[in-house]
Amino acid sequence: MDLETIEREAVARLQSVGSLQELEQFRIEYLGKKGKVTSLLKDLKNIPPEERPVFGKRVNELKEKIERLFETKREELQKLAEREAQERLRVDVSIPGARRKVGHTHPISKVLEEIERIFVSMGFDVVEGPEIETTWHNFDALNTPEWHPARDEHDSFYITKDLLLRTHTSPVQIRTMLERKPPIAIISPGRVYRRDYDATHLPMFHQVEGLHVDRDLSVAHLKFTLEEFARRMFGEKTKIRLRPSFFPFTEPSFEVDVFLPSHGWLEILGAGMVDPNVFLNVGYDPEEWTGYAFGMGVERIAMIKYGITDIREFVRNDVRFLSSY
Ligand code: DAH
C-alpha cells in the first residue's frame, strides 16, 4: 500500500473513532508493532538503496503526523470521558426526592399507645405479664372456681392441665399484687386468647387491665377514672354509665358503656371493686385495702373509635385497610 492511501485511510478512520477503546484499536492497527506504518519501515529493505533516504524520511513524517493526530484525538476523548464522569456525579438538587414507602403503626398499636398515654398521665404504671399463664393466676386466684364456664376447655387454649394461653389480662393483677406492696396503680396491656372466631371475635385479641389498690377507694374513684379515660379517648362530651354485672373477681361488678352521639350507648369494658377473696388470695387484708379494677378490649375500642364493623380486618393484613388509620 502506498503512503498516500495509508494516510488518507488513517485520517478517515480517526475521524470515525468515538471512544478510547476504538482509539486503542486504531493505535494497534497503525502504530503498533505489526501496524501499517511500522510495516512500511520494514519494507525499506525491498527498496532500491538510492530511494531509501527519501522514502524513509516520508515514512517518518507520516508516522509523526499520525501520532500527532492520534494524540489530539486521545486528549479530546479523554476530556469527553472526564466530563461525562462529572456529569454522572452531579446532583441536581431541584429534582423531587424519591419517595420511599414507609410503613406505619397498626391501628391496634395506635389505640394501645393512646390508652397507655392517658392512664400514665393519671399516675398509672404500665406492667406486663406472660401470655402463657398458670390456671391458678388465670382463674383460681381471681376467685374463678373450677365449675365456672370460663374454665371450660371450649373457651380456652390449654397447654397442659395447669398451663394455658391467658384468656384475659386479669392475672397480671395477681402477679402485680404479689410483687408489689400497695398503694398500687397499674395498667397492663397485652394479648389474650380464646377459642372464638367471627365478625366480633378473634382467637387472639388485646386487652388493657387496670388495677388501683389503696385505702378507702370506692366506686366513685372507679367512675371518675373511667369517665376521665372515656372523655380523653372519645371526646370531651362523652358520658359513661355503669350497669350492674357479674365478674368472679370484683364485687360489686359493672359493665361500663360510653355514649357516643353517633352510636348511642356502647359497652366498652368490665370493671368493679376488687373482691375480698382476691385480696385474701394474694395475702392482703381486705379490711385494710380496697381497690377497683377494670378490663377493656382494645379491638372493641378501636372499632368504636374508627367505625370498623368487622374485627377480622385487624388481622387480614390488607394494606388498603391498614393505611387508612
Ligand atoms: N377479665 C374480664 C374479661 O376478660 C374483664 C374484666 C372485668 C376485668 C372486670 C376486670 C374487671 O379487671 O374488674 O372479660
Residues whose N, C-alpha, C, O or C-beta is under 5 A from the ligand:
A	BS01	DAH	T167 H168 S170 G210 F247 T250 G270 A271 G272 A293 F294 G295
